[in-house]
Amino acid sequence: MQHVLTVITVVLVGLMVGVELAVAAFVNPIFDRLPNDGGLAARSDGARVLGRVMPFWYIGSVVLGVLWAASARGRPEALTVVVATALLVVSVVMSIVLLVPINSRVAQWSAGDVPLDWRRQVGQWDRFHYVRVGVIVAAFVLFVVGVA
């Protein structure tokens, strides 16, 4: 059972890292280069779609980390898994406090109802997102180390 839990956790967190890294490194920069503010509509749609899925993914990853940490108690990887899970908790707190408020506004924007400072707001979201990606990459690496 422990082996299955570790594999599921590493795969789930790894996929989450891949999605979030792709958003940071590829998707949003491509959106930002679309003509006529086409990126605005794409970001707004992405905020709605991913805004529905990612909370479950993040919380599910934390829950799996907690289960793994509890089952690893007394074993050499326990501290590594606890730190990785703590980093995922940090990423959830960052999301709730820093990213979700901006994302919620972006999800409501339409072509005729966009604030003048929309580029500043999405730029701020991007900067917070880069930090969050770094945090979840670190958690993923620690989970992988915990398997090894």
C-alpha positions in Angstrom: 0.0 0.0 0.0 2.8 2.4 0.8 4.4 1.9 -2.6 1.1 2.7 -4.3 0.6 5.8 -2.2 4.1 7.1 -3.1 3.7 6.4 -6.8 0.3 8.1 -6.9 1.6 11.1 -5.0 4.7 11.5 -7.2 2.7 11.2 -10.4 0.0 13.6 -9.3 2.4 16.2 -8.0 4.6 15.8 -11.1 1.7 16.3 -13.5 0.7 19.4 -11.5 4.2 20.8 -11.8 4.1 20.1 -15.5 0.9 22.0 -16.0 1.9 24.9 -13.9 5.3 25.1 -15.5 3.7 25.0 -18.9 1.4 27.9 -18.0 4.3 29.9 -16.7 6.9 29.2 -19.4 4.7 28.7 -22.5 1.0 29.3 -22.4 0.8 32.8 -20.8 3.8 34.1 -22.8 2.1 32.9 -26.0 -1.2 34.4 -24.9 0.5 37.7 -24.3 1.8 37.8 -27.9 -1.6 37.4 -29.5 -2.8 40.4 -31.5 -5.6 42.7 -30.5 -5.5 41.7 -26.8 -6.5 38.2 -27.8 -4.5 37.0 -24.9 -6.9 38.7 -22.6 -9.8 36.5 -23.7 -7.5 33.4 -23.6 -6.3 34.2 -20.0 -9.9 34.9 -18.9 -11.1 31.5 -20.3 -8.0 29.8 -18.8 -8.7 31.4 -15.4 -12.3 29.9 -15.5 -11.3 26.4 -16.6 -8.2 26.0 -14.5 -9.8 27.8 -11.6 -12.3 25.0 -11.3 -9.8 22.1 -11.5 -6.6 23.3 -9.8 -8.1 23.6 -6.2 -8.9 19.9 -6.2 -5.5 19.1 -7.6 -3.6 21.1 -5.1 -5.7 20.0 -2.1 -5.5 16.4 -3.3 -1.7 16.6 -3.5 -1.6 17.9 0.0 -3.8 15.2 1.3 -1.7 12.5 -0.4 1.4 14.1 1.0 -0.1 14.0 4.5 -1.0 10.4 4.1 2.4 9.5 2.9 4.1 11.5 5.7 1.9 9.7 8.3 2.6 6.3 6.9 6.4 7.0 6.6 6.7 7.9 10.3 9.9 6.5 11.7 11.4 5.8 8.3 14.3 7.7 6.8 12.2 9.5 4.2 9.7 10.9 6.7 11.3 14.3 7.2 11.7 14.7 3.4 8.1 13.9 2.8 7.0 16.2 5.6 9.0 19.1 4.2 7.6 18.4 0.7 4.1 18.4 2.0 4.7 21.6 3.9 5.8 23.2 0.7 2.6 22.1 -1.0 0.7 23.8 1.9 2.7 26.9 1.3 1.7 26.8 -2.4 -2.0 26.4 -1.4 -1.7 29.4 1.0 0.0 31.4 -1.7 -2.7 30.5 -4.2 -5.5 31.5 -1.8 -3.9 34.7 -0.6 -2.1 36.0 -3.7 -3.2 34.3 -6.9 -6.9 33.4 -6.5 -8.1 37.0 -6.0 -6.4 38.1 -9.2 -7.6 35.0 -11.0 -11.2 35.6 -9.9 -11.1 39.1 -11.4 -9.5 37.9 -14.7 -12.1 35.1 -15.0 -14.9 37.7 -15.0 -13.4 40.0 -17.6 -14.9 40.3 -21.0 -13.9 42.3 -24.1 -16.1 45.3 -23.1 -15.4 45.1 -19.4 -11.7 45.2 -18.8 -9.9 47.4 -16.3 -7.3 49.9 -17.6 -4.6 48.2 -15.6 -5.3 44.7 -16.7 -1.8 44.1 -18.0 -0.4 45.1 -14.6 -2.7 42.7 -12.9 -1.9 39.7 -15.0 1.8 40.6 -14.7 1.5 40.5 -11.0 -0.3 37.2 -11.2 2.5 35.9 -13.4 5.2 36.9 -10.9 3.4 35.2 -8.0 2.9 32.2 -10.2 6.6 31.9 -10.9 7.3 31.8 -7.2 4.5 29.2 -6.7 6.0 27.1 -9.5 9.4 27.2 -7.7 7.7 26.0 -4.5 5.9 23.1 -6.1 9.0 22.1 -8.1 10.9 21.9 -4.8 8.1 19.8 -3.3 8.2 17.5 -6.2 12.0 17.0 -6.1 11.7 16.2 -2.3 8.9 13.7 -3.0 11.1 12.0 -5.6 14.0 12.0 -3.1 11.6 10.5 -0.6 11.0 7.6 -3.0 14.7 7.1 -3.6 
